């Protein structure tokens, strides 16, 4: 689902249509010997085209608002981040935050990278393209674009995380406040346009506005635990718009005030099928995290190992996972939940943050797959 971008698709459609209209108009203007009758006919055609263009634009807006008002949980998580001007993945967020980059600067960096790659196709790629005689020019161009896009997407997963660049949760809180307020403005504009287009059911858009408004309120409290919770919720692949519906995440302060506790996170995950799972994360070096996980015998340990190893290779992160049994029994629970116990600190190591996010996401995903009868590892990163 991460590849779905409703806004970009619709914008591209609109731009392509406008590009075609511009070319048609340019052809007409280049003719200096046209007769008055032809000019009149062309003016009429131009007016008709403008009306058609306006109708296309209006239909695009209507379609967009309908789609945004019928989002599922994963789509809502994507749309929430886009509305708030946040990157799609948590590693992208950390990369930008550590370097003080905005979303626009980040996007421009990769646009420049793609342009450079397009201008520097290897000799082998050029030979392959020369041999594609059966493909049209547009098809060959599309193949190149797909390859370049794949290379950029791959580089997004291998962004360099600065191990010494601690994540300042106060800075995160300020960023969430600013971006959240901008997001509210965008949503109000979208709802106004949707209403003008005759759309009456704006319930999900209003819920999104409510969620973002609550996020701004939480971020303004400048509470490190609440800020971390809000950040993690945004980057989990499911986004409940109300607390207690489907999934809970709570972050508590450790009673131990020793400085060593700054390098420790204790995560407790309540699952539907495997009982309670506890993971203790200990930062051993700047990019090495030891994971001590307590679970019952039914939990698929090898599956979790594969998933974690698959993610951490993108972050140049090292981790050692050890397991110990617990007496947790699978008891009926209304929904899944997770809790993080952390010290009262305003900073967190980026690799602890990445591993906490990975642990919660993968355990819940494994739990959800159990309901569907899926037990084998699928490489989807």
N, C-alpha and C positions, 0 to 999 in steps of 0.2 A: 504493500500500500504506500510505502514511502515514495514511490515513483509517481504517484498521482498528484498532479498540481492543477486543480480546476482553474485557478486564476491565470496561470501561465498559458494553459491550453486556449482559454477564451481570448486572452490578450493576443496570442499569436494569430488566432482566427481573424480577429478584428484587424490586426495590422496587415495581414496578407490581403484581406479584402480592400483595405484602404490603399495598399500598394498597387493593386490592380486598377483601381479607380484613378489613381494618380497617373499611371502609365497611359491609360486611355485618354485622359484629359491632355497629357503632354503631346500625344500624337495629333490631336486636333489643333492645338495651339501652334504646332510646327508648320501647319499648312497656311501659306501666305496668299494663295490664289483662290481661296474658297469664295463662292458666290454668296450674296446676301441670303438667298433662300436656304442654302446649305448651312449658313451661319445660324439662321433662325432655327433650322431643324436640329442643329447640334446643340443650341442653347436649350431647346425643349428636351433633348436627350440628356443634357447635363442636369437639368432640373429633375427629370425622372430618376436619374442615377442618384442624385442627392437624396431624394425621397426614399429610394431603395436602400441607400446606405444608412439613413437614419432609422429605417425599419429594422435593418440587420442589427445595428447597434442596440436598439431597444430590445429586440428578441434575445440578443446575447445577454443583456442585463437581466431579463426575465428568467432565462434559463439558468444563469449563474445563481440568482437568488433562490430559485426553486431547489437547485442542487445543494446550496449551502443550508437550506432549511430542512434537508432530509439526510443529515449526516449520521453515520454510525459512530460508535465509540472511537475507533482508530482514526476515522476521518476527522472527528472533532478534535482529537489531540493534534493532528497536523494543522487543522484550520486555526486552532487557538494560538499555536506558535507563529503561524504566518500573520495572523491578525496583530499579534504583539511584536512583530518584527524580530522574532527569535529564530535561530537556525534550527534545522530539523533534528539534528543529532547532538547528544550531550558532549561528545568530543569536539564538535565544531564550536559549541558554546564556550568550552574551556579554552580552546585555541584563540578565539576572538577576545575573550575576557583577559587572558594573560597578555595580549598584545595591544589592548585598548582599541580594538577595531570595531567599527559599526557593521551592521549587516550589509549595508550598501558597499562599504569598502571590501568586505569579505567576498561578496558576489563579484565585484569588479576584478579582484585578484584572480579569480578562477576564470572569468571571461577573458582576461588577458592571457592566461595560461592556455586556454583552448585556442585562442587566435594564434598564439605562437606555435602551438602544435600543428595547427592547420597549415601554417606557412612553412613548416619544416618537416613535411612528410618524408619518411625514409625512402631510400632508393628501392627497397623491396616493396614497400607499399605502392610506390609509383608504378612499378612493373606489374604488380597484381591488378591495379586499376586499368592499366593499358590492355590487359588481357580480357577484361570484362566486356567483350564486344556485344554480347547479347543484352546488356543493360543500357537503358537510356541514360542521358546525362544526369537527369534528376535522381534516378535510382542509384547511380554511382555516387552522387553527392550525398545521398541519404546514408549510404553505407559508410562513407567517411565520417559523417557527423555522428553516427551511432558508435563508431570506434572511438572517436575523440571523446564523446560523452562517457563511454565506458571507462576510458583512462582517467577522466576527471573524477568520476564517481569513486574509482579506486583510490585516487589520491586523497579524497575526502576522508576515507577510512584510515589513512596513514598520516594524518596531520601530526606534526611534532608537538607533543605535550611537554612543557617545561617542568621537569620534576621539582625544581626549586621554586616554581611560581605558585605560591599558595593562593587558594581561592578565598578572597575576602568576601565574606557573606554580607557585610555592610554595603559593599560595592554592588553585589548582586541585588540587594534590596532596592537600592536607588535605581538600578537599571530596570527592574521589574515595575517599579512605580511609573517611571517615565514611559516605557513601552506599553504598559497597561493603559495609561491615559490616552496614548495615541490610538491604541486598539479600540477603546470605547468610542472615540470619535469616528473611526472607520466604520464600526458597526452601526452607529446611529445614521451615518450617511447611507449605508447599504439598506437599512430598514426603511428609510424615507423613500429611496428609489424603488424598493420593492412595493411599498404601499401605493406609490404613484402608478406602478405597473399593474395594479389590481390584485396583488397577492395579499391575502388576508391572514393566512396562517404563518405568523412570524415567531412561533413559540420557541423553536430551537435557537433562533438567532437571539431572542430575548434571554434565553437560558445562558447562552455564551456570553452575552453582555453582563449578566448577573455574575457569572463565574469570574470574568476578568475584573469586574468592579470589586469583587470580594478579594481577588488576588492583590489588587492595588492597596486595599485596606490592610491586608495581612502584611504586605511588604513595608507599609508605612510604620508598623509597630517596631521595626528594626530589631526583631527578635531572631537571633541566629538559628535557633531550632525551627521556628516557623518558616523562616526564609529557605532553609534547606529542604523542608518538607514541600514547599511550594515549587521549588526548582525540580525536585525529583518527580513530583506529580506531573509536571509539564512534559517530562521526558520519559515517562512510562507510556507504553504503546496503547494504553486504554485510559480514557479520561472521564471519570464519573463527574458529573456536574453538581452533585450534592454529596456531602459527607455521609458515609454509611450506606451508600447505594452501590453495591457491587464490590467495592474495594475500599479499605481504610488504610491510611498511612499515618502513623504517629511517631513523633520524634521527642524523646525525653532527655533530660539532663542527667548525666551520671552524678552519683553522690560523691564519688571519689574526685577530689580536687587536685590530685597530683598532676604534674606536668606530663608524666608518661601517658596519661589518659587521652592526651591530644592525638596520640598515634593509634588509638583503639576505637573501633566502632563495634557495637554488639547489635546484630540484626535478628529479630524474631519474626518469622513468617508463619502465619496460620493458614494452612491449606485445607481444601475440601477432601482430599484423598490420601494425604500422607501425614496428617496430624500437624503438630507444631515442629518447625525446623528452626534451629538457632545457629547462626553463623557469627563467629568472632573474627573480626578483621584486625590484624596487627601489622602496622607499617614497619618493616624491618630496615629497609633502606629507602632512598628517595623514590624508587620505582619498583619496589619489591613488597608484595603484600602476602602475608601468611594467612590462610583461611582455615579455621578449625570449625567444622560443621557437625552439629549433632542432629541425627535424624533416625527414624525407625528403619527396620530392615527392608520395608517395601519401597522406600524411595530409590529411584534409579540413579545411583551415584555415577556410573559411567556416562550416562547421558549428560549430567550436569558438567562433568569433567570436559567432555567434548565441546560443549557450548561455551564454557568459560575460556578454554584454550583457543577456541576459534575467535572470540572477541578480543582477548588480550593481545593477540599477535599484532593487531592494528595499532595498539597504543605503546608498543615497546615496553610492555609491563610483564614482570615476572611474578608468578604466584605459585605457592605450594599449598595443596589442599589435603587436609587430613580429616578423617571421619571417625566419629565415635557414636555408639548407639545411645538412644534415649528411650524412655518408657512411654513416649507419646503414642496415644491411640487415636485412630481416626474417629472423631466425634462429629455429630451433625453440627454444622455451623451455618449461619444465614449467609455469610459471604466471606471472601478472602480478606486478609489484612496483613499488614507488616508494621513493625515498630523498630526504630533505631534509637539506641542509647548512646549519646555522645557527651563529651565534656562541654563545659560552658566556655566556648571559645568562639571567636569571630572569624577564625580561619580554618580551612580544611585542606589537606593535601589532595591534589587533583587525582592521584591514583586511588586514594581511599574513596573519593567521590565516585570515580568510574566503577570501582569494584562493588560498592554498595548498590549502585544502579544496576549493574550486571546481575548480581546475586538475586535481587528482588525480582527483576524482570524475568530471568530464566526459571526461577523456581515457580513463579506463578504461571509461566507459559507451559512448563512441564505439567503442572497441576491441571491446567485447562485441557491440554492434550490427552490427559488420562481419561477425561470425560468423553472424548471423541475416539478413544481406543488407539491413540497414537503413542507409541513407546520408543520408536527408533529415532536416532538423531538425524536431522535434516539440515544440511549446510545452507543457511539462508542469509549469511552475513556478507 
